[in-house]
Amino acid sequence: MAAPLTLLVIVAVTIRAALFRSSLVDVISERVEVVSPLTAWKRVVEGLALLDLGVSPYSGDVFHETPLIIYLFHFLVDYAEITFMLADVMTAVALYLAVKDYNKQVFRKQKYALEADRYPHDCHELIRSPTEMFYIPLKVAMFYLLNPFTILSCVAKSTCGLNNAVIAFFILSTIKGSVLLSAIFLALATYQSIYPLTLCAPALLYLMQRQYIPVNFRRVSFWWFIAQYAFMYLGSLCVIICLSFFLLGSFDYVPSVYGFILSVPDLTPNIGLFWYFFAEMFEHFRLFFLCVFQINVFFYTIPLSVKLKEHPVFLIFMQLAVISIFKSYPTVGDIALYMSFLPVWSHLHRFLRNIFLVSCVLLACSALFPVLWHLWIYAGSANSNFYYAITLLFNVAQILLVSDYFYAFLRREHHLTYGLYLKRKDGSEATLVLK
């Protein structure tokens, strides 16, 4: 598999290098679907200019990235293109290795279940074969590296690519069973953007599975493991925050980064749900609805964790999708990360109900984004309602996609327990209804 992966990396880097040398760079780097006030490269450049002048980059309302990012590019600004291409390659390789290891574990569990005769006899067609699973890691890397969303994000030099790399290494270290590295990378991802905090639940569930610790609130081992992971996570976060203070000399970045993410003061149009709603919002209602919108990202963690406690990797996929849909400043780079996991769930296709319709809607919306933006901003023949309508449809399509995979996953698990062809007591065929 090393040769196909190497070839894939070469092709992906060549495409990015060609686009970096084309006239499309300036156009792509200005697209509101690709960059946000948090991740825009021009804001990083302005922050670097302020830093070189001896002024805090957080003194104005321009730069909203973390101190580690600005000090990273303080040394690598001349190699920015290579840095972003390398980040994409590292993300793809990390996902490749993570999925490869995960597939080995899935196949091992499936083999033990077959030997123990735990599956009903009529559901053997749902069993995954080694041949079917062999190319899935390569497909995951391909879905990430050759995804137009990832390519656009890299060419625009959006710092979202760096965030994706950190999350990918968190996933890899979690699936490999490294508790310390998992906590460190989760702390780094949380430091970059608050929302990856929700990935703590699937990480704990997976690591406890690896160490055969039951999810039981009455067991001391359960609470002891959570305390250990929390100590490593909070310790890593404290070290990163102290390092940021040492580099910057103050905590000015806290309101400029995390306050900016949570309070959403910049209502520049993007592919998220916040900007239009709060542009039309009366000021005295703003705080209430801001809390409601922000809680969405964190609210689904508990019910999903309860339902998917035996399947933490699928829970990671669900959480990444929820974050990319409901975060305050999303970009297409966030969507590319969770979509790269779709080949992992290719065995669910027979149970998907709306995949063709949702795929068509996502493609149509992606094509209409620049069209409606041009009609609104340049031609003046449309208004913000047109652009927000296509944004809303795009997010609804994402929600339908994720909920369809969720339904398909639960249905397959039900069939693996009770059989594929369900019968009533009188022998007639039964219909499965999931509520």
Secondary structure, 3 states (H helix, E strand, C coil): CHHHHHHHHHHHHHHHHHHHCCCCHHHHCCCCCCCCCCCCHHHHHHHHHHHHCCCCCCCCCCCCCCHHHHHHHHHHHHHHHHHHHHHHHHHHHHHHHHHHHHHHHHHHHHHHHHHCCCCCHHHHHHCCCHHHHHCHHHHHHHHHHCCHHHHHHHHCCCCHHHHHHHHHHHHHHHHHCCHHHHHHHHHHHHHHCCHHHHHHHHHHHHHHHHCCCCCCCCCHHHHHHHHHHHHHHHHHHHHHHHHHHHHHCCCCHHHHHHHHHHHCCCCCCCCCCHHHHHHCCCHHHHHHHHHHHHHHHHHCHHHHHHHCCCCHHHHHHHHHHHHHHHCCCCCHHHHHHHHCCHHHHHHHHHHCCCHHHHHHHHHHHHHHHHHHHHHHHHHCCCCHHHHHHHHHHHHHHHHHHHHHHHHHHHHHHHHHHHCCCCECCCCCECCCCCC
